[in-house]
Amino acid sequence: MVNQSDDLPAFIFDVDGTLIDYEGASAIALSKPIEKFGGKLTPALHAKLMGRQPEDWSRIVLDGNNITPAQLPREQYIKEYYECMDTLYGQLELMPGAARVMEDLMKYNPKRAVATSSISPSFQKKVSHIPQIAECFSICVCGDDPHVKKGKPSPDIFLEAARRLDANPKDCVVFEDSAQGVQAALAAGMRVVALPDKRFQCDEVDHSATYNKATWVLDSLEDIGDLKEFFARPSEA
């Protein structure tokens, strides 16, 4: 392995929607348990969920559909969601450009970590189907980590990743697709590559003001090209 690069920042990557094309499969699993109560996962609801921990997204979906705890307790909804996801993990694929970025990460060997709101068992199932992530990242901070007291948009998860990397937050760059994640990274004092997914944007929930605060706003990881060359350029913010 090459020596650790000292001319690149430390990189922290979100997983769902950033490295893995996850939201389509997740939408199926989010919808199935509430269908029997007439519930629907609208684009506006979906936009509010991205980047959040289970206790948050479950509350948003159930409250948004006026489904009471007597009908479907939150814990049961989360359980049924993950049971459905168990049938869908095998369909997951990398986001466009993710394979190239991870190749460059292993080539240039900067400090790097993933920071995902997913609970550890779910994350492990994802990487078992997409092993490149485990090969590239040895430091993984999940939403159920005891050091992560609050989920995104709080900065806890990114600050914990920086601590494990032995990196100053100001020397870190976060890659994020969700507005909540962008807020969390900015609150941590980090630079941000925002990757808003146009498939899951809607007029009712406009996060453009949040994305525009990011250091870079890209359509895709494919826009990075060579990692070292990209971060040698002046930032947009």
N, C-alpha and C positions, 0 to 999 in steps of 0.2 A: 504494500500500500504506500502511496505517496505521502510525504509529510503533510501535516495539517496546514492548510493554506492560511497565511496571515495577511493576505491582501484582499480577502473577501469578508463580508460581514457574517455573523452567525445567522443561520436561516431557521425559521420555525414555520412549519407547514400545517395548516388545517388539512383534514382528510376528506370528509364528505363534501363533494362538490368542487374540491380543489384538486386533489390527487385522484379520487375515485368518482366516477359518474354514478352517484348514489340516489339522487333525489327522485328519479322516476320510480325505482323499486320501492323507495321509502313511501312514496305517495300511495302506492297500492296497499302497503301494509298499514298505513295510517287510516285508509278509507275502510278497509274490510270490517274491522270490529264495530264501526259506527253505522254501517249501512242498515243493520236490522232495527235501528232506532230512527231511521230516516235522515241520518246525518250525512253530510257531504264535506269533502275537503276542497273548498273553493280556492281559486288562485290567491285571493287575499289572505286566507288563513294560512296557506302554505308559505307565503312570503314572510309571515310573522314567525314561523317555526324555525327557519333555517339557522343553524348554529347553536340552537338551544339544547339544554339538558332535558332528559325525559320528564322530570317533574314539572318543567315549564311548558314543554310542547303539549303534553297530555292535558294540562289545565286549559291551554289556549284552544285546543280542538274541542274539548268537551263543553267548555263554556260557550264557545262560538256556535255550537249546535244545540245549546240549551238541553244538553243531556245531563241528568242529575246523577249524583253519586248512588242513589238508590237504583237507577237503571244500569249504570256502568261505573263502578268505582275506578278511580284513576289507576290504582295498582293493577286492576284486572285489564284495563285498556292497554297499559304498557306491556303486560304479560302477553296479551293476544297479538300486539304489534310485533314483538320479537318472535313469537311462534310463526307468524306469517313470514317475517324476514328470513327465518331459517330455510324457507323454501325458495328464497330469492337470491341469497348470497352468491350462488354459483353463476348468476347472470351479470354480476358486476364487472365493469371494465374500467380501465384507467381513462382519465380525462385526456383529451387531445393535448399533446405536448408534455404530458407528465413523464412518460418513459424517457424522453430526451433530457428533461431537467434532472431526473434521478441519475441518469448516466453521467451527466456533468458533475453532479454532487459527489459521486464516487470517484470521478476522475480528478477533480480539484481538491476534494476532501476538506471543505470548510466545516466548522462546527455546524451541526444540524440536528433538529428534533422535529417530531410531530406533536401537535397539541390538538386533541379532538374532544368534542363534547360527548362523544360516544362512551358508553360504559365499557370497561375492559373486556368482558366476554364478547360483546358485539364487535369490538375492534379486532380481537384475535380471530374471529370468524372471517372478517373481511380480508385480513392479510393472509389467512390460510388459502384463500382463493386467488389473491393477488400477491404472491410472495416477493415481488420486487420491492415492496415497501419495507418489509422486515429486513431485506438484504441491505437496503440503503440507510435505514434509520435504526440506530441502537437505543436511542432515547425517545420514549413515547410517553406522553402525559395524557391520561384519559380523564373524562369528566367525573368519574367516581374516585379519583385520586384523593386521599385524605388531606393533601395540601391545597386542594382546590375547594375553597369554602363556598365560593359563589361562581356560577357559570357565566358565560358570555352574556351580556356585554361588559361584565366586570373583568378586570385584567388578570385575575388570579392565575388562570391556566398558562398564560404567556409568561408571567413573571416566574412561575415555577419552572417552566421550560428553560428560561434564561438562567435560573439558579443552577439547574442541573448541567447546563452547558458551561457554567462558570463564565458567563458573558454579561457584560453591562447591557441593560435594556436598550440604551441609545445606540448600541452597536449591533442590534438585532433587526432583521427584516422578516416580517410576517407575510405569508401568502394566504389570502382569505377570499372566499366567495360570498360569505354572508355579511349583511350590514352589521349584525350583532358582533361578529368577529372583528370587523374593521374597527368598530367602536372600542372593543376590548384591547386591541393592539395599540390603538392611539392612546388609550387611557394608561397603558403600560409604558408609554414613552418611546414606542418603537416605530420604525418606518414600516409602511404597509404597501404590498402589491395587492390591489383589489381586483378581483376577477368576477364581477357580477354576471350571473347566468341569465341571459335574456329570456330563456325558456320559462323562468319562474318569476318574472317581473309583471306587475299589474298596476293599473292606474290607481286602484284604491289604496295601495300601500307603496308610497314613493320614497325609496331610500337613496335617491340620487344625491341629496345633500350630504349624506354620510359618505357615500363612495367618493364624492369629489374632494373629501378631506384627505384621502389616501395619497401617499407619495407618488404612486403610479397607479393608473387604472388601465387594465388590459382586457381585451376580449377573450384571450385564451393564453394558456402557458406556451402555446406555439409562438406567441409574439416575443418570447424571451430570446430565442435563438441560443447562441453560446452564452452560458451563464456568466463567465468571467467578463466577456466583452460587454454584456448588458449592464453589469454593475460598475463598469469603468466609465459609463456615460453619466452626464449630469442628470439628476433626478428631475421629475416634472414639477415637484412642489418645493 
